[in-house]
Amino acid sequence: MFQQTDNKTAGRRSFTTGSGCRISLYVIVPGIFSGISILSFIIALNTADSYHFMIRHILWGGVISILTFLCGFLVVWIVLKPVKQFVKETEKLSVFQEISAEKRERPNDDIGYYEQVFRDVTDILGKVEAEKLFPEIIGQSRVMRGVFNQILKVAPTDTTVLIMGESGTGKELVATSIHKHSRRENKPFIKISCVAIPETLLESELFGYEKGAFTGATARKNGKFELADGGTIFLDEIGDMSPAIQAKLLRVLQEREFDRLGGSNPIKVDVRLITATNKDLFKMVKEGNFREDLFYRLNVFPLVLPPLREREDIAVLTDYFLKDAPGPVTISRDALEQLEKYSWPGNVRELRNVIERAALMTESGIIELSHLPGNIRRENNDEVFDHDPAEEGISIDDRLKELEKNMIIKALVKADGKQVKAAKLLGIKERSLWHRIRKHKIDVPSLKKQQNL
């Protein structure tokens, strides 16, 4: 916790010597100046050849040393005054007090403390800039601000970008941000998932087809590359693209042209390409599962997204997801700490689903450890669920109500929101389940929505 000083001593923080004596900057800096002048007079005295000459030099030396000390004091005062004022005003800001309260104790010396304040202010400004420039991406940690800096560097160019990262890290959001900050912002932005479309249809989706190209092709269809002309096309899960389509994509990158299926006239396009994958393309190249020449064409500007476990954004993301809860919901400190311990193999997408589920399970409006999935509660072998409810001041009736609600929600989730099936899983009648759902105010449509995420 930072220590506060009164107005008389504000800014006059000091160096600490080995014996614990504190020397102010207003003394040590002028003292150095005076010491240099005294040293020069001592050297001059050694060359004096008369007693009167020596006395005169000692008097002048004393006067000049005092003047030097005063000049040094004045210089330090002039230089430090705006710095002190800046630090003083900064200390009054609530956002700075929140940050400083979580950090180490304040350094004893002026320079160390000022340096710490400037680092904190820079950190705050970086978060503000990140929130302003990338409102669609929730994350203010240093590692994410590093990603934002890379986006700002590559976005204004037409360089091909390869976004790599685990599933659920937000690759599509990053691709969208790159387009948003590019010169093609007002041009088309076409997104297509290479794994969501069958291989037999992916080629026609990308490059289009002419009338009569195959059975059922009753009219010409423009492909995604043609629709994205002048803008940006984003190919997600590029690692799942077949070798045949990889070859055609390579031609687009090399020659900026392609042929529609059944067509004979090359079509020129001006498209900025962004791709993404959660696979190790370099390993796939070595194994012969991905074209090496295409890989080097795509890997011009690699952008690696950090997994959630390497970020410090759990609390920020949790608050953001809780805003979408059916009612006002908060999370307890113990539950949040357990979320921060978890490894999150599903990354941000998994965190969102966990928060939505926990928000539906709580009746008190506070997410506790018991509302988190078992795999999260058991992370790092922490027996966080084995606690005495009596110590928390929770009555047995409230505990039983919470247990009943949790059992009903789990059954509904397992039954995909179908109440008939859920009632059979619980061993009760459908009408009884309906009454219990109403009693506990369980939002069944929200559970169905969660299952579809």
N, C-alpha and C positions, 0 to 999 in steps of 0.2 A: 504494500500500500504506500502510495506517495505521502510524504510528510509535507504539511503546509507550513508556511512562514508568515509572520505578520508583515504589514506594509513597510515597517522600518527596515526589515532585513530582507525584503523581497529582492531577489537578484544577487544578494551578496553571499552566495554559497561559496564554499571554499575547498581547497585542496586539503587532504588529510595526510599528515606525515606519519612515519612509522610509530611515533610515540603517541599518536592520537591528537596532536595539535593541529588546528585548522587554520590555514593561512589564506586570506582572501586574495582574489585576483587583483583587487585594488592595491594590495601591498606587494605581492610577489612580482608583478610585471614592472611597476615603477622601481622596485628594489633592484631588479636586474639592470635596468637602465642606469641607475645611480652607481651600482657596483662596477659597471664598465667604465664610467667616468672616474671613479675613485682609483680603479686599477691603473688607468692611464696616468693619473697624478703620481701614484706611487712609483711608477716607472720613471717619470720625469724627475722626481725627487732624488732618485739614485744618481742622477747626473748633475745635481746641483753642486756648485763649488763654493757657496757662501751661506752663512747662517741667515742673513737677512733675505737672501733670495729664497731660501727654503721656507721661512715663515710666511713670506708673501704668497708663495705658491700654495701653502697649506690653507691660508685664508680664502684665496680664490677657489681652491679646490672644494672647500666646504660649501661656498656659495653656489658654485656650479653644480655640485652634487644635489643640493636642495632643489635648485631650479630643474635639474634633470628629473628628479623624483616627481616634482609637481607636474612637469610636462608629460611624463609617463602616465601619471594618474589621470590627467586630462584626456590623453589619447584613449586610455582604457574606458573612461567614462563615456566619451563620445561614441566609441565603437560598440560598447555593450548596452548603451541606453535603448536603442531600438530593439536589440535582441531581447533584453529584459522585458520590455513592454510587450513584445510579441509573445513571449513565453507566458507572461502574466495573464494576458487576454486568452491565450490558448487553454490555460489551466482552468478557466471559468466555464469552458464549453462542456456540456454534459456528455457529449460523445467522447471527448478526450478523457474525462473522468472515468467513464465506463471501461475504456481500453486500459488506462493506467492501473485501474483497480485489479485487473486480471494479470498484470505483469509483475516482473521482479521489483524489488525495492529500488528506490531512486539512487543513482550514483551520488557519492559525497562531493564530487568536484563539479565545478561549473561546466567545464567543457564536456564531460561525460553526460551530464544531465541535459545540456542543450542539444547534444548530438542525439540523445534518446528522444527528446521532444520532436526534433525535426524528422526523425525516422517515423515516429507515430503519426505526425501530421501528413507526411508523404504517404503513409499507409492508408490513412483516412481519405485523402484526395484520390488515391488509386481506386479505392472502393467506390467512391462517388462517380468517378469517370467510368468505371466498369458498368455500374448500374445505369448510367445515362446512355452509353454507347451500345450496351448489349442488354436491354431490358427483358428480352425473351430468354436469356440464359441466366438462370439463378445460380449465383456462385461468386464469392468475393475473395476467395483465398488467393494466396500468392501464386500458387501453381496455375489457377484458372486465369489470373491476370496475365500470366506469361502466355497462355493460349490466346488471350484477347490481343496481346501485342503482336503475335504472329499473324492473327487474322487481319489486323490493321496494316501490316506490312505487305501481305500478299493480295489483299482484296482489290486495291486500285489497279493491279496488273491483269494481264490475261493468262497468267501462268496456270498450268494444270495443277490441281491440288489433290493429293491423296490423303484422306482422313482415315486414320487408324485408331482403333480403340475397342474395348470390350463392348458386348451388347448392353444397351441401356445407358451409355455414357453421353448421349446427345449429339451424335454425328450429324443427324439431319438438321438440328438447330444450328450447328456450326456452319454447315453448308449454306443455310439460309442467310446467316449473318455475313458470310463472305460475299454473297450476291448483293445483299442490302448495302454494303459499303463499297461496292464496285462501281465502275463507270457504266455498267449495264443494268443498274438498279431499276430503271424504268422500262427495261426490255423483259421478254418472257423469262420465267424461271420454271423449268420443267423438271419434275421429280419422278423417278421410276425405280422400283425395286426389282433387281435382277432375280431375286429368289421367289418373289410373289407371283411372277408370271411364268407359266409353263414354257419350256425351252422352244417348243414348236411355235409359240405365239410371240416370243420375245423379239425375234428378228423383225417380224412385221410391225410390232409396236415401235421399235426403234427407227426403222428405215421406211416404213409404209409399204404400200403395194399398188400395182396398177390394176385396172379393171381386167378381169379374166386371168389374173396371175395364178389362181387356184380355184377350186370348186367353192362357190359361195362369195367370191370376190366380184360382186355385181357393180362396184363403183371404185374409183380411185380413193385411196386413203393416205393422207400425209402422216409420216412417222414423227416421233418425238424430236428427232434431230432437226427436221424441217420446221416443226412448230417452234423450236427454240432458236431459230436463226436470228442472230443479232443479240441474243441473250445468253443464258446459262442453262446447262443441263446437268442434273445431279443423278448419277448412277449409284444407287446404294447396293451393298452386298456384291461388289464387283467380282469377288472371289468365286461366286457361284455361276459365273458366266461360262457357257460352253466354249470349247476351242474354236468352233466354226464362227461363232459370233465375235470372239476375241479377234480373229483375223480381220473381220469387217470393221470392227472398232478401230483397229490399228490403222486401217486405210483412211478412216475419217481424220484421225490425228495427224497422219503424215501428209495427206493430200487435200484435206478439208473438203472432201467430196464423197458421195456414196450413190448407190443405185437402189431404187425401189425394187421390191420383189416383182419380177416380171417386166421390169423396165430396162431400157438400153441406153438412156441418156443420163450421164452423170449429173448430179445435183450438187452445186456448190453451196456450202454453208459457212457462216461465221459464228462459231459457238465456243463459249468458254466451258471447259469440261471440269467437273468436280466429281470425284469418286470416293467411295467409302467402303470399308470392310472391317470385319472383326476377326479375320483370318490372317495367318502369317503368310503373306504373298511371297516373301523371299524363300521361305521353306517350300512353298508350292512350286516355285520356279525350279528349285533343286530337284524336286521329286517329279518334275515334268508335267505337273497339273495346271500350270499357268505359263503363258508365253513369256519368254524372257524379254523379247524386244518390246512387247506391250507393257511389261512391268516397268521398264526404264522410261518409257514414254509417260506413264502415269505418275511415276515417283519423282517428279520434278521438284515439287515442294511438299514433302511429307509433313503432316501435322498429326501428332500423336496426342490423343485425349487421355488424361489420367483417369484411372478408375476411382470410384467414390471413396474407397478405403484410403487413398493417398491424398484426398482433399480434406479441408477443414470446414466443409459447408453443410454438415449434417443438421446443425441447429437452424441455419438459414433456410435450407430446403424444407425442413419439418414445419417451420412457421408458415412457409408459403403454401404447403399442401393442406395445412389445417384451415386455411382460409376458405377452402372448398368444402369443408365439413358441413353436414346438414344444420348444425347449430354451433354455438360458441364452444370450442373445445381447446383445452390447453394440454400440455404434457408435463409430467412430473420430472424432477431432476434425475431420479434414479432411472426412469425409463429412457430419458434422453442420453444419459451416460452409457446405458446398455446399447442403444442404437449406435453410439460412437465407437463402441468396442467391436461391433459386428463387421465382418469382412465384406459383405454386400456383393456377392457374385453376380447379382442381377442389376447392380449399380442403381442409378437414379430411378429407373422404372420400378425396381423392386421396392425401394424406399417409399415411393408414392403409393403403391398397393398396400404396403404394411400400414402406413398412416391412415389410409382410407378405411381399412378394415378395423383398426384399433379405434378410430373415431366413431364407428358404428357400434362397437361393443361397449363403450363406456356409457354409464347412466349418469354419473356425477359430473360429466363434462371435463374430467381430468383423465388423461391416458396414464395408466399405471403399468408396472411391470407385468402384471397378470394379463393385460390386454395384448401383449406382444406375442407373436408366434413362438412355439417351443424351440425351434432351431435358433432363434435370436436370443432367447433367455438362457439357453445352454451354451452360448458362445464363450470360449475361453474357460469352459468347465465351471462357470459361475453358477452357484445354486441360488439364483436370485429369486426364484419363485417360492423357495422354502422359507417363508417368513410367518411370523405370528400375527394374525389379523387383529388380535386383541391389543397388541402393542400399538397398532395404528388407530385405535379408537373406532373400529368398524364393527357394528353389531352383527350377530350371526344372521339376522333376517336380511340385512343388506348384502351380506356375503352370499347367502343362498339365492337372492334375487339376481345378483351378478353372475353367479354360476349358471343359473337357469338360462339367462339371456345368452351367455356365451355358448352354451350347448345348442340352443336354437339357431344361433347365427352359424355355428360350424355345420350344423345339419343342412341349413339352407344353402350354404356355400357348396357343400358336397353334392347337394341335389340340384345344383345349377339354378337355384331360386324356385324350384317346383315344390309347392307346399305339400302336395299329396305324397311325393317321394320322401320329403323331409319328415313328415309325420310318421311314415313307416320306419324310418331310421331311428326316430325317437321313441317308437313304441306307443304312440298316443294317437287319438283320433284327429282327423283333419280339422274338425270344428274346434277342438281343444287347442290345437296349434294356432288357429286363427285368433282365438281369444288371447292367447299368450303373446302373440305378435303385437296385438293392439295394446296390451298391458305394458309391454316393454318398449313400445313405440319404435319397433324395428322397421327400418326402411328397406323393404324387400326389393323394389326397383333399383335402389342404389347397389344392393348386393349383386343383382344380375349385371349391372353396368360394370362393376368391379371384375366380375368373372370374364367379361369380354375384353378387358384391357390387355 
